[in-house]
Amino acid sequence: MRARDKVATSALRSALAVLDNAEAVPVGAAELRGAAIEEAPVGVGVTEAARRELSEEHITDLVRAEAEERLALAARFTAPAQADRAALLREEAAVLLRLLDQPGTA
């Protein structure tokens, strides 16, 4: 990000968002229904839930899936007017795959 590499920044922000979503605790249907106000939790932090811990393998799989999704989408952009978008998606996928190839990352 400090290098002002827009392609890498976009790819990394997207991957971080995917990881953030994967760590989120799923909300059950019972929690979505309204409750009486007197049953509402009160106090600081009472509605906070611990985030899920992702294994290194799960993180790697998610980032690899993001890269593969970009490559698949780029392959669908065949019209000349879409060439720039396809190239951008391929560059973003390359950034994510390079990240996975670096030892000690993920």
Contacts in CASP RR format, 6 or more apart in sequence:
PFRMAT RR
TARGET T0000
AUTHOR 0000-0000-0000
METHOD contacts of the structure
MODEL  1
MRARDKVATSALRSALAVLDNAEAVPVGAAELRGAAIEEAPVGVGVTEAA
RRELSEEHITDLVRAEAEERLALAARFTAPAQADRAALLREEAAVLLRLL
DQPGTA
1 8 0 8 1.000
1 9 0 8 1.000
1 12 0 8 1.000
7 88 0 8 1.000
7 91 0 8 1.000
7 92 0 8 1.000
7 95 0 8 1.000
8 92 0 8 1.000
8 95 0 8 1.000
10 92 0 8 1.000
11 66 0 8 1.000
11 70 0 8 1.000
11 91 0 8 1.000
11 92 0 8 1.000
11 93 0 8 1.000
11 95 0 8 1.000
11 96 0 8 1.000
12 95 0 8 1.000
12 99 0 8 1.000
14 66 0 8 1.000
14 92 0 8 1.000
15 62 0 8 1.000
15 63 0 8 1.000
15 66 0 8 1.000
15 96 0 8 1.000
15 99 0 8 1.000
18 62 0 8 1.000
18 63 0 8 1.000
18 66 0 8 1.000
19 54 0 8 1.000
19 59 0 8 1.000
19 62 0 8 1.000
19 63 0 8 1.000
22 52 0 8 1.000
22 54 0 8 1.000
22 58 0 8 1.000
22 62 0 8 1.000
23 51 0 8 1.000
23 52 0 8 1.000
23 53 0 8 1.000
23 54 0 8 1.000
24 51 0 8 1.000
24 52 0 8 1.000
25 49 0 8 1.000
25 50 0 8 1.000
25 51 0 8 1.000
25 52 0 8 1.000
41 47 0 8 1.000
54 62 0 8 1.000
56 106 0 8 1.000
59 106 0 8 1.000
60 100 0 8 1.000
60 106 0 8 1.000
63 96 0 8 1.000
63 99 0 8 1.000
63 100 0 8 1.000
63 106 0 8 1.000
64 96 0 8 1.000
64 97 0 8 1.000
64 100 0 8 1.000
66 96 0 8 1.000
67 92 0 8 1.000
67 93 0 8 1.000
67 94 0 8 1.000
67 96 0 8 1.000
67 97 0 8 1.000
67 100 0 8 1.000
68 93 0 8 1.000
70 89 0 8 1.000
70 90 0 8 1.000
70 92 0 8 1.000
70 93 0 8 1.000
70 96 0 8 1.000
71 89 0 8 1.000
71 90 0 8 1.000
71 93 0 8 1.000
73 89 0 8 1.000
74 85 0 8 1.000
74 86 0 8 1.000
74 87 0 8 1.000
74 89 0 8 1.000
74 90 0 8 1.000
74 93 0 8 1.000
75 86 0 8 1.000
77 83 0 8 1.000
77 85 0 8 1.000
77 86 0 8 1.000
77 89 0 8 1.000
78 86 0 8 1.000
99 105 0 8 1.000
99 106 0 8 1.000
100 106 0 8 1.000
END
